[in-house]
Amino acid sequence: MAGNILYGIKKFGISVVTIIARVVITLIQLLVEVSSLAVSITGIVLKIFLAILLIGKRK
């Protein structure tokens, strides 16, 4: 009986670690996507700013 209980705890522990690992990996992927999106938006804003600046100097 003690062996069955220990096996159940071991199996439960492995599943908990697997779930936590998947959550952590998903959060890291989400963070990478958000930072990539932020860099992209920053690049677009910088290009618009430079375009306005260059158009403003022509006049």
KOLMI-279108 format. One line per 8 residues: number of its first residue (from 1); for each residue x, y, z of N, C-alpha, C, CB. Coordinates in nm, 3 decimals. Glycine has a CB too. Layout:
% residues N
NUM> X:Y:Z:X:Y:Z:X:Y:Z:X:Y:Z | ...
% end
This chain:
% residues 59
1> 0.083:-0.119:0.000:0.000:0.000:0.000:0.088:0.126:0.000:-0.095:0.000:0.122 | 0.192:0.125:0.081:0.281:0.241:0.086:0.345:0.264:-0.050:0.389:0.223:0.195 | 0.377:0.153:-0.120:0.436:0.165:-0.254:0.340:0.233:-0.350:0.475:0.028:-0.308 | 0.212:0.199:-0.342:0.112:0.260:-0.430:0.098:0.409:-0.401:-0.024:0.190:-0.413 | 0.102:0.445:-0.273:0.091:0.586:-0.235:0.212:0.664:-0.286:0.077:0.601:-0.082 | 0.330:0.607:-0.267:0.452:0.673:-0.313:0.452:0.686:-0.466:0.577:0.596:-0.266 | 0.406:0.581:-0.536:0.399:0.588:-0.682:0.302:0.698:-0.726:0.355:0.451:-0.741 | 0.188:0.709:-0.653:0.091:0.813:-0.686:0.148:0.952:-0.664:-0.034:0.796:-0.603
9> 0.223:0.970:-0.554:0.285:1.100:-0.528:0.389:1.131:-0.635:0.351:1.102:-0.388 | 0.468:1.030:-0.673:0.570:1.051:-0.777:0.504:1.088:-0.909:0.657:0.924:-0.793 | 0.399:1.014:-0.946:0.330:1.042:-1.072:0.266:1.181:-1.068:0.222:0.935:-1.100 | 0.205:1.217:-0.956:0.144:1.349:-0.941:0.250:1.458:-0.948:0.066:1.358:-0.808 | 0.364:1.436:-0.884:0.473:1.534:-0.886:0.525:1.557:-1.026:0.586:1.488:-0.796 | 0.541:1.449:-1.103:0.589:1.463:-1.240:0.489:1.541:-1.324:0.615:1.324:-1.302 | 0.360:1.515:-1.305:0.260:1.588:-1.383:0.257:1.736:-1.344:0.121:1.525:-1.363 | 0.275:1.765:-1.216:0.278:1.905:-1.172:0.398:1.977:-1.232:0.282:1.914:-1.017
17> 0.514:1.912:-1.230:0.635:1.972:-1.288:0.615:1.995:-1.438:0.759:1.882:-1.263 | 0.552:1.901:-1.506:0.526:1.915:-1.650:0.434:2.033:-1.676:0.465:1.787:-1.707 | 0.330:2.047:-1.598:0.236:2.158:-1.617:0.305:2.291:-1.590:0.113:2.142:-1.524 | 0.384:2.298:-1.483:0.455:2.422:-1.450:0.554:2.457:-1.561:0.529:2.409:-1.315 | 0.624:2.356:-1.613:0.719:2.380:-1.722:0.648:2.434:-1.846:0.795:2.251:-1.757 | 0.533:2.377:-1.878:0.458:2.425:-1.995:0.411:2.569:-1.975:0.337:2.334:-2.023 | 0.367:2.601:-1.854:0.322:2.738:-1.824:0.440:2.835:-1.836:0.260:2.746:-1.681 | 0.555:2.797:-1.783:0.672:2.884:-1.789:0.716:2.904:-1.935:0.789:2.826:-1.706
25> 0.718:2.798:-2.013:0.756:2.809:-2.154:0.657:2.897:-2.229:0.764:2.670:-2.219 | 0.528:2.881:-2.201:0.427:2.964:-2.267:0.445:3.111:-2.229:0.286:2.915:-2.229 | 0.474:3.139:-2.103:0.495:3.278:-2.061:0.618:3.338:-2.127:0.508:3.285:-1.908 | 0.725:3.259:-2.139:0.846:3.308:-2.205:0.817:3.337:-2.352:0.961:3.206:-2.193 | 0.744:3.248:-2.419:0.709:3.272:-2.559:0.623:3.397:-2.573:0.634:3.150:-2.618 | 0.531:3.417:-2.481:0.446:3.536:-2.484:0.529:3.662:-2.464:0.337:3.527:-2.375 | 0.624:3.657:-2.372:0.712:3.771:-2.348:0.796:3.803:-2.471:0.803:3.744:-2.228 | 0.847:3.700:-2.538:0.926:3.720:-2.660:0.840:3.782:-2.769:0.986:3.587:-2.709
33> 0.715:3.736:-2.784:0.625:3.791:-2.885:0.594:3.938:-2.856:0.495:3.708:-2.893 | 0.568:3.969:-2.729:0.536:4.107:-2.692:0.656:4.198:-2.717:0.492:4.115:-2.545 | 0.775:4.151:-2.681:0.894:4.234:-2.704:0.920:4.251:-2.853:1.016:4.173:-2.635 | 0.896:4.148:-2.931:0.913:4.158:-3.076:0.813:4.258:-3.135:0.894:4.021:-3.143 | 0.691:4.253:-3.086:0.589:4.347:-3.131:0.626:4.490:-3.091:0.452:4.310:-3.074 | 0.678:4.507:-2.971:0.719:4.640:-2.925:0.832:4.695:-3.011:0.762:4.635:-2.778 | 0.928:4.612:-3.046:1.039:4.655:-3.132:0.986:4.693:-3.269:1.145:4.545:-3.144 | 0.892:4.616:-3.321:0.834:4.645:-3.452:0.759:4.778:-3.449:0.739:4.533:-3.495
41> 0.679:4.801:-3.345:0.604:4.926:-3.334:0.699:5.043:-3.319:0.506:4.921:-3.215 | 0.804:5.025:-3.241:0.904:5.131:-3.223:0.969:5.166:-3.355:1.010:5.090:-3.120 | 1.001:5.065:-3.436:1.059:5.089:-3.568:0.965:5.166:-3.658:1.097:4.959:-3.633 | 0.838:5.130:-3.656:0.739:5.199:-3.739:0.725:5.345:-3.695:0.602:5.128:-3.732 | 0.718:5.368:-3.564:0.705:5.505:-3.512:0.830:5.587:-3.548:0.685:5.504:-3.357 | 0.947:5.526:-3.539:1.070:5.596:-3.574:1.072:5.633:-3.722:1.193:5.509:-3.540 | 1.028:5.542:-3.808:1.023:5.573:-3.951:0.925:5.686:-3.981:0.983:5.448:-4.031 | 0.809:5.686:-3.915:0.711:5.793:-3.935:0.769:5.926:-3.887:0.579:5.761:-3.859
49> 0.836:5.924:-3.771:0.897:6.045:-3.718:1.004:6.099:-3.814:0.959:6.017:-3.579 | 1.089:6.011:-3.865:1.193:6.055:-3.959:1.131:6.108:-4.088:1.289:5.941:-3.990 | 1.024:6.045:-4.135:0.958:6.092:-4.257:0.900:6.231:-4.234:0.847:5.994:-4.301 | 0.835:6.253:-4.121:0.778:6.385:-4.090:0.890:6.488:-4.077:0.694:6.380:-3.960 | 1.000:6.448:-4.013:1.113:6.539:-3.995:1.173:6.579:-4.129:1.220:6.474:-3.906 | 1.189:6.482:-4.218:1.248:6.512:-4.349:1.152:6.595:-4.435:1.284:6.381:-4.423 | 1.022:6.565:-4.427:0.924:6.644:-4.503:0.920:6.787:-4.449:0.782:6.578:-4.496 | 0.931:6.802:-4.317:0.929:6.934:-4.255:1.050:7.018:-4.294:0.923:6.920:-4.105
57> 1.164:6.955:-4.315:1.284:7.031:-4.354:1.277:7.079:-4.498:1.409:6.946:-4.335 | 1.202:7.009:-4.584:1.193:7.047:-4.724:1.117:7.177:-4.740:1.126:6.937:-4.806 | 1.021:7.202:-4.655:0.938:7.323:-4.669:1.007:7.441:-4.618:0.808:7.308:-4.599
% end
